[in-house]
Every structure is written in structure tokens, then in C-alpha cells.
Amino acid sequence: MNNNVITVDLNASPRTISRPLYQYDKAVRRFQEAERLDVDGIAGPKTWARLLARD
């Protein structure tokens, strides 16, 4: 079981969460949308598989 899960409340102001974490979440969501994956902001197994397949 992977306990290294980070969730970000996008309803919160970017000022209330760390900027790198907010940018990470946005980047993951953009990638998921571009790859037609379920957009949840979590770099899970399906997202990682697509990332690694791009090498």
C-alpha cells in the first residue's frame, strides 16, 4: 500500500498551500487532461505509466 499520497484543495487560495505543491498539482492535472486520463491531480499508476511511456 502506498501511503505517499498528497491531496490539494484547489478551492483554497494558492497562498494557503505551498507554491511548489500547487504547481505540481496543476502540472499533473494538465498532463492527465492531455493524455485523456481521469483528472484528479494524483500521479497514480495510470499517470506514471503514461509518463514513463513517453521516454
C-alpha positions in Angstrom: 0.0 0.0 0.0 1.3 3.4 -0.9 0.9 5.9 1.9 2.7 8.7 0.0 -0.5 10.5 -1.2 -0.7 14.2 -1.3 -4.1 15.9 -2.0 -4.5 19.6 -2.7 -7.7 21.5 -2.2 -7.9 23.6 -5.3 -10.7 25.7 -3.7 -8.0 27.0 -1.3 -6.1 30.1 -2.3 -2.6 29.3 -3.7 -1.3 31.5 -0.9 -2.6 28.9 1.7 -0.6 26.0 0.3 3.0 25.8 -0.8 3.6 27.2 -4.2 5.6 24.2 -5.5 2.8 21.8 -4.4 0.2 23.9 -6.1 2.2 24.0 -9.3 2.8 20.2 -9.1 -0.9 19.6 -8.8 -1.6 21.9 -11.8 1.0 20.2 -13.9 -0.3 16.7 -13.1 -3.8 17.8 -14.0 -2.7 19.3 -17.3 -0.8 16.2 -18.2 -3.8 13.9 -17.3 -6.1 16.1 -19.3 -3.8 16.0 -22.4 -3.5 12.2 -22.1 -7.2 11.8 -21.6 -6.8 10.2 -18.2 -9.1 10.8 -15.2 -8.1 14.2 -14.0 -7.6 14.0 -10.2 -4.2 15.6 -9.7 -2.8 12.4 -8.3 0.2 10.8 -10.1 -1.1 7.3 -9.7 -0.2 4.1 -11.6 -2.0 5.1 -14.8 -0.4 8.6 -14.9 3.1 7.1 -14.2 2.6 4.5 -16.9 1.9 7.3 -19.4 4.8 9.4 -18.2 7.2 6.5 -18.5 5.9 5.5 -21.9 7.0 8.9 -23.2 10.7 8.1 -22.8 
